[in-house]
Amino acid sequence: RKEVRLSTREGMPTGALYVFARMLLRLHDDVGPERIAVVFDAGRDSFRKQVYPEYKANRTAPPEELVIQLPRFRPLVEAMGWPVLAIPGVEADDVVATLADQARARGWEVVILSADKDLMQLVGEGVAMVDAMRQQTFTREAVIEKFGVPPERIADFLALCGDTSDNIPGVRGVGGKSAAKLVHDFPDIEAMIAGNPKVLGKFPLADPEVAAKLRISRQLVELNRQVEVGAELDSLVSRPWDSATLAAMFRELEFDAMVDRVAAAPAPFLPGVRTAVSPSSGPSADLGQPVVAASAAEIAALAAAVRAAGQCALRVEAVGRFDRATLVGVGVAVPGQAPAYVPVAHRSLAAGPSPDAAALAPLAAVLADPAIAKLTHDGKAAARVFALRGWTLAGVTEDAMLAAFL
């Protein structure tokens, strides 16, 4: 199939900018972050070059069509109203690691938007990583499922495997499975060297050359969490975007649909207020304000309220193609109560941390109970999305889409 490359009528390439701009707008619409920092590399030189001069030495120059677009990335972010950081001497990953640690020290929840596996070292309690391109969220459990090791051992894992793209040597003969086994067998790199296991039966880790490369690789992959970022954490806040500047940029780039999108200043983002759902709650004076049920106790209370009422209305939120869609969340309305939203697999923590399978079990049981009447819109699509997660939808008595068709 012939490759399609975006460009203006005058021939300026715009493909990378188009993808980047769409991601920024999507982040604004889906998350509406109150606090945010967009981090760029300040250059190709970093402290890692001093540790290992061959670090990233194998990389070729980026294609000219990308180089032409690069100067426009930062102004685009700044016009979005988001702070930008680029610190010389370190890489963007180190700045992200520092900010994540500072935010966690304050008890804030952190979302890292990236597909960089090095950043998975940071995933843990209160820190999730989102690959926006693949619409995949990495929690601690997801990191373990992907690599076979927990986030706090990812640096050891990557040091063993090496990385051809960054020219990190690693250990010859070590792949993902071998690295995961070594990580499980030894508490750290030095213990591995002291234990001297043989990789593939012929590469002993205690060999001076092998051990030296392993130690260097470990230094290269470990993130620096003590960067002087030159900005206070409280200053990294989202401001309303500059509609005129964004529109002018998009007109110049000939992103016509985006011009209309940013022509009017957006409404300020108002974070939702979490409110527990109680099965004994009576009619509210304002039933139109939804609540978020994200904890095990809140979901259990919501399920109990549905069972007590014997009926509910459902709204299903999902992303992706119909044959592999991801269930994002479920809206549930019970007569006489405020509607509730259950976040299932958010790409951010804007609605609070997504509950685990055990916490969601009462909701899944209610959905599968045919004795509880459900009203929904496009019940067939809802059932398909639930089935992809391993859930069953039964008891649909009213389907607004079918009713409209009839």
C-alpha positions in Angstrom: 0.0 0.0 0.0 1.4 3.4 -0.9 2.5 5.5 2.0 0.6 8.8 2.5 2.7 11.7 3.8 0.9 14.8 5.0 2.2 18.1 3.8 1.0 21.6 3.1 0.2 22.8 -0.4 3.7 24.4 -0.5 5.3 21.0 0.3 6.1 21.4 4.0 5.8 18.0 5.7 3.3 18.0 8.6 2.7 14.3 9.4 4.5 14.3 12.8 2.9 17.6 13.8 -0.5 16.3 12.9 -0.2 13.2 15.1 1.2 15.3 18.0 -1.5 17.9 17.7 -4.2 15.3 17.8 -2.7 13.7 20.8 -2.6 17.1 22.6 -6.2 17.8 21.8 -7.3 14.3 22.9 -5.5 14.7 26.2 -7.2 18.0 26.7 -10.6 16.5 26.0 -10.3 13.1 27.7 -8.4 14.2 30.8 -8.5 18.0 31.1 -5.4 17.9 33.4 -5.3 20.5 36.2 -1.5 20.0 36.7 0.7 19.0 33.8 4.3 19.3 32.4 5.3 18.4 28.9 9.0 17.4 28.9 11.4 17.5 25.9 15.0 16.5 25.6 17.3 19.6 25.7 19.8 17.9 23.4 21.6 14.7 22.7 24.3 15.1 25.4 23.6 13.9 28.9 25.5 12.6 31.9 25.2 9.1 30.4 27.6 10.0 27.7 30.2 10.6 30.4 29.5 7.1 31.8 29.6 5.4 28.4 30.7 7.5 25.4 29.2 5.0 23.0 25.7 5.7 24.5 23.3 6.2 21.6 26.3 6.5 19.3 24.7 4.1 16.8 21.7 6.4 16.2 21.5 7.9 12.7 20.3 11.5 12.1 16.5 11.8 12.0 14.9 12.2 8.6 14.9 15.7 7.2 11.1 15.9 7.0 11.0 15.3 10.8 13.8 17.8 11.5 11.8 20.5 9.7 8.8 19.9 12.0 10.7 19.7 15.3 10.9 23.5 16.1 7.1 23.7 16.0 6.4 21.1 18.7 7.2 23.3 21.8 5.3 26.4 20.6 2.3 24.2 20.0 2.4 22.9 23.6 2.9 26.4 25.0 -0.2 27.6 23.0 -2.1 24.8 24.6 -1.4 26.5 27.9 0.8 23.8 29.3 4.2 24.2 31.0 7.2 22.9 29.0 10.4 21.7 30.6 13.8 20.9 28.9 16.8 20.5 31.2 20.3 20.4 29.7 22.6 17.5 30.8 19.8 15.1 31.5 17.1 13.3 29.5 13.4 13.9 29.5 13.0 10.6 31.3 15.0 11.9 34.3 12.9 15.1 34.5 9.7 13.0 34.5 11.1 10.7 37.2 12.0 13.7 39.4 8.5 15.2 39.0 6.8 11.9 39.7 8.8 11.5 42.9 8.1 15.0 44.0 4.4 14.6 43.3 4.1 11.3 45.1 5.9 12.9 48.1 2.9 15.2 48.3 0.4 12.4 48.0 -0.6 13.3 44.5 -1.5 10.7 41.9 0.6 10.7 38.8 -0.1 9.7 35.2 2.9 9.4 32.8 1.9 9.6 29.2 4.6 7.8 27.3 5.4 4.5 25.5 9.1 4.5 26.8 9.8 1.3 28.7 12.5 3.0 30.8 9.7 5.0 32.5 8.0 1.8 33.7 10.5 1.9 36.6 8.3 4.6 38.1 5.0 2.7 38.0 3.6 1.8 41.3 1.2 2.9 44.0 -0.3 6.2 42.8 1.7 6.2 39.5 0.3 4.8 36.3 1.8 5.0 32.8 -0.4 5.4 29.7 0.6 4.5 26.2 -1.9 6.8 24.4 -1.1 5.5 21.0 -2.0 1.9 21.9 -4.6 3.0 24.5 -3.0 0.9 27.1 -2.6 1.7 30.8 0.3 0.2 32.8 -0.2 -0.4 36.5 2.2 -2.5 38.6 0.3 -5.6 37.6 0.4 -4.7 33.9 4.2 -4.2 34.1 4.7 -7.6 35.7 2.5 -9.2 33.1 4.5 -7.6 30.3 8.1 -8.1 31.5 7.8 -10.8 34.2 9.3 -8.5 36.8 7.9 -5.7 39.0 8.6 -2.0 38.2 11.3 -1.7 41.0 13.4 -4.3 39.1 12.9 -3.0 35.6 16.3 -1.3 35.7 18.0 -4.6 36.5 15.9 -6.3 33.7 16.8 -3.7 31.1 20.5 -3.7 32.1 20.6 -7.5 31.5 18.8 -7.3 28.2 20.6 -4.2 26.8 19.0 -1.9 24.3 20.2 -1.7 20.7 18.3 1.5 20.0 20.3 3.3 22.9 23.4 1.2 22.3 23.3 -0.2 25.9 25.5 -3.3 25.9 23.7 -5.5 28.3 24.8 -9.2 28.6 25.3 -11.3 25.5 22.9 -14.1 25.3 20.3 -12.6 27.7 16.8 -12.2 26.4 13.6 -11.3 28.2 13.0 -14.7 29.7 16.6 -15.2 30.9 16.6 -11.7 32.4 13.3 -12.2 34.2 14.7 -15.5 35.7 17.9 -13.8 36.9 15.9 -11.0 38.4 13.8 -13.5 40.4 16.9 -15.5 41.4 19.0 -12.6 42.7 18.1 -9.4 44.6 20.3 -7.1 42.6 23.0 -6.8 39.9 25.9 -7.3 42.4 24.3 -10.4 43.8 24.1 -11.8 40.2 27.8 -11.1 39.6 28.7 -12.7 42.9 26.5 -15.7 42.2 28.2 -16.1 38.8 25.4 -17.9 36.9 26.3 -18.8 33.3 24.0 -17.4 30.6 23.3 -20.0 27.9 25.8 -22.2 29.7 28.8 -20.2 28.5 28.7 -16.5 29.5 29.6 -16.3 33.3 28.4 -13.0 34.8 31.5 -12.8 37.0 33.7 -12.6 33.9 35.4 -9.2 34.3 34.3 -8.0 30.8 30.7 -9.2 31.2 30.4 -7.8 34.8 31.8 -4.4 33.6 29.3 -4.1 30.8 26.5 -5.2 33.2 27.4 -2.5 35.7 27.6 0.2 33.0 24.3 -0.9 31.6 22.7 -0.6 35.0 24.0 3.0 35.4 22.7 3.9 31.9 19.1 2.6 32.4 18.6 3.9 36.0 16.7 7.2 36.0 18.0 10.3 37.8 15.3 11.3 40.3 17.1 14.3 41.7 17.1 16.7 38.7 17.0 20.5 39.3 14.0 21.1 37.2 14.1 24.9 37.6 10.3 25.1 38.4 8.2 24.7 41.5 5.8 21.8 41.4 2.9 24.2 42.2 3.7 26.3 39.1 3.1 23.3 36.7 -0.6 24.0 36.1 -2.8 24.0 33.0 -4.0 27.4 31.7 -6.7 28.1 29.1 -5.3 27.6 25.7 -4.5 30.5 23.4 -7.2 30.1 20.8 -5.9 32.7 18.4 -2.4 31.4 18.4 -3.5 27.8 18.0 -5.9 28.6 15.2 -3.1 30.5 13.4 -0.8 27.6 13.8 -3.3 25.1 12.5 -4.2 27.3 9.5 -0.6 27.6 8.6 -0.3 23.8 8.8 -3.6 23.4 7.0 -5.2 21.4 9.8 -8.6 22.8 8.9 -10.7 20.6 11.3 -8.5 21.6 14.2 -8.9 25.3 13.4 -12.6 25.0 14.1 -11.9 22.9 17.2 -9.8 25.7 18.9 -11.6 28.7 17.5 -13.5 29.3 20.8 -11.7 29.3 24.2 -12.5 26.1 26.1 -14.5 26.0 29.3 -12.2 25.6 32.4 -11.8 22.0 33.5 -13.8 21.3 36.7 -12.6 18.2 38.4 -15.3 15.8 39.6 -16.1 15.4 43.2 -16.1 11.9 44.5 -19.2 11.0 46.6 -19.9 7.6 48.2 -23.0 5.8 47.0 -25.3 4.5 49.7 -28.1 2.0 49.1 -30.2 3.8 51.7 -29.9 7.2 50.1 -33.3 8.8 49.5 -34.3 11.0 46.6 -31.9 13.9 46.2 -32.7 17.5 45.5 -30.3 17.3 42.6 -30.3 13.8 41.0 -28.6 15.2 37.9 -25.1 15.4 39.5 -23.3 12.1 38.9 -21.0 10.6 41.6 -17.9 8.4 41.1 -17.9 4.9 42.6 -14.3 3.7 42.5 -13.5 2.0 45.8 -14.6 -1.5 46.7 -17.0 -0.2 49.3 -18.6 2.3 46.9 -19.1 -0.3 44.1 -20.5 -2.8 46.6 -23.0 -0.1 47.8 -23.9 0.7 44.3 -24.5 -3.0 43.5 -26.7 -3.3 46.6 -28.7 -0.3 45.6 -29.3 -1.9 42.1 -30.4 -5.2 43.7 -32.8 -3.3 46.1 -34.4 -1.4 43.2 -34.5 -4.5 40.9 -33.6 -2.3 37.9 -31.1 0.1 36.6 -30.1 2.0 33.5 -26.6 1.5 32.0 -24.2 3.6 30.0 -21.1 1.9 28.6 -17.9 3.8 27.8 -15.4 2.0 25.6 -12.5 2.7 23.2 -11.1 0.8 20.3 -12.5 -1.3 17.5 -15.5 -3.4 18.2 -13.6 -6.7 18.0 -11.1 -5.6 20.6 -12.6 -2.7 22.4 -11.5 -1.8 26.0 -14.2 -1.1 28.6 -13.3 2.2 30.1 -16.2 2.7 32.5 -19.9 2.0 33.3 -22.5 4.5 34.2 -25.3 3.2 36.4 -28.6 4.9 37.3 -30.9 3.7 40.0 -34.4 5.3 40.4 -34.4 8.0 43.1 -30.6 8.3 43.3 -27.8 10.2 41.7 -26.4 8.4 38.7 -23.0 6.7 39.5 -19.9 6.2 37.3 -17.6 3.3 37.8 -14.1 3.8 36.2 -12.9 0.5 35.0 -9.8 1.1 32.8 -9.0 4.7 32.5 -6.0 5.9 30.6 -5.5 8.5 33.4 -6.4 8.7 37.1 -8.7 11.7 36.6 -11.6 9.7 38.1 -9.4 8.1 40.8 -7.4 4.9 40.5 -9.3 2.2 38.6 -10.6 -0.6 40.9 -9.3 -4.1 40.7 -11.2 -7.2 39.7 -12.2 -8.0 43.2 -13.7 -4.6 43.7 -15.5 -4.8 40.4 -17.0 -8.3 41.1 -20.3 -7.0 42.7 -20.9 -4.9 39.5 -20.2 -7.8 37.3 -22.6 -10.0 39.3 -25.4 -7.4 38.9 -24.8 -7.2 35.2 -25.0 -11.0 34.8 -28.2 -11.3 36.9 -31.2 -11.7 34.5 -33.6 -11.0 37.4 -32.4 -7.3 37.4 -34.0 -5.3 34.6 -31.6 -3.2 32.6 -32.3 -0.2 30.3 -29.6 0.7 28.0 -28.8 2.1 24.5 -27.4 -0.4 22.0 -27.4 -3.4 24.3 -25.8 -5.6 21.7 -22.7 -3.4 21.6 -22.7 -3.3 25.4 -22.9 -7.0 25.7 -20.0 -7.4 23.2 -17.7 -5.0 25.2 -18.5 -6.7 28.5 -17.8 -10.1 26.9 -14.4 -9.0 25.8 -13.7 -8.3 29.5 -15.1 -11.7 30.5 -18.4 -10.3 31.8 -22.0 -11.2 30.9 -24.9 -8.8 30.3 -28.3 -10.3 31.0 -31.8 -9.0 31.7 -31.9 -6.2 29.2 -35.6 -5.3 29.0 -35.4 -2.0 27.2 -33.0 -0.8 24.5 -33.4 2.9 23.6 -31.7 2.4 20.2 -34.0 -0.4 19.2 -37.0 1.6 20.4 -35.9 4.6 18.3 -35.5 2.3 15.2 -39.0 0.9 15.7 
